Amino acid sequence: MSFQVHDVAVQMNAAVARVHAKVRVTDAGLADQLKRAAQSVPLNIDEGSRRAGRDRLHLWRIAAGSAAEVRSALEVAVAWGYIDGDAAKAVDALADRVVAMLFRLGAGWR
């Protein structure tokens, strides 16, 4: 499943890329944070897949946290009117799926 979660995380990044430019026009700081959080997700998933034990779970938890940060950044962007709610929905669904998959892999609350 770790390869599947990586694929979904990359799909999430593609969806973030589609809204990133709109956010960057009005709030470069939020756009940068959104981009860094999104990029962190697949990177930590893959690094964790090469680790064992607590290291692996720690990195997968970081990936889940970064996916949650992506969702929050989009909520803020919608609240400030930088993007509409529909633009955020595709990213939100993919980020939610990543978090659920990581939870099933063992990155849950242990």
N, C-alpha and C positions, 0 to 999 in steps of 0.2 A: 504493500500500500504506500510506502514512502515515495515511490516513483510517481504514483498517482497524485499524491498530495503536492509533489513538486510541480507536476503539470498544471494542476489547478492554480497553484501560486503564480506560475508564469502567465496563465490566462488572466488572473487578477491584475498582474502588472500591465498587461496589454489594455485592460479596461481602465486602469488608472491613467495610462498614457493618453487615453482619449479625453479625459477631463482635466488633466494636469495643465494644459495650455490655457484653458479658460480661467483656472484658479490663479495661475501665474500672472495674468494680465493685471489683476487687482490686488493680489497679496503674494508676493514672491516668497516671503518667509513661510507661509502656510503651504505653498506649493512645494517648496524644498523639503519641508518636513513630511509631507504626503509622499513624495518621491522616495525619500530615504527609508521611510517605514515600509513602503511597498517592496523596495528592492531587498530589504533585510529579510523578508519572509522566505523566498526560495533559497537565499544564501545560507540562512541558519538551518533550514530543513536539510539541505545537502551536507552541510558540515556535521550536523547531528547524525546523519545516516552513516557517517564514517567513524563515529565515536561509539563508546559502549557505556552501559550503566547510567550513572547519574549525569555524566557529561552529555550523553545523548538526550536525555529527558530535559536537561537544562536548556540546551539549544532549541529543542522543539518548543519549550515554553516561551523562549524569547521570540520565536517565529510567531507563535499564537498571540503574544502581546503586541508584536508589530502589526499583525493583521487587525487586531482590535484598534490600534492607533490609526490605521488607514480608515477604518469605519468612523472613528471619531473626527478625523480631519475632514472627511466628507460631510459629516453632520454639521460641522462648523461652517464649511463652505456653503452649504445649503442655507444655514441660518443667516449668514451674512449676504446671501443673494448672489454669490459668485457663480453658482450653478443651480440648476433646478433639481428637484427631488428625483425626477425620472433619470437624469444623468448619473445619479449616485446609486440607483437601484442595482444595476448590473454588477458594479464593484462590490456593493454590500453583500449581495448573494454569494459571490465567489469568496469573499473574505470570511463569511459565515461558514461556508463549506470547508475552507482550509482549517479553521479553528475546530470544527467538528471532527475532521479527519485526524488532526493532531491529537485531539483528546482520545480518540479511539486507539491511536498508536501508543498511548501510554503517557502522554504529556499532561494528563488530567491532574487533578488536585491530590497529589500524594504527599 
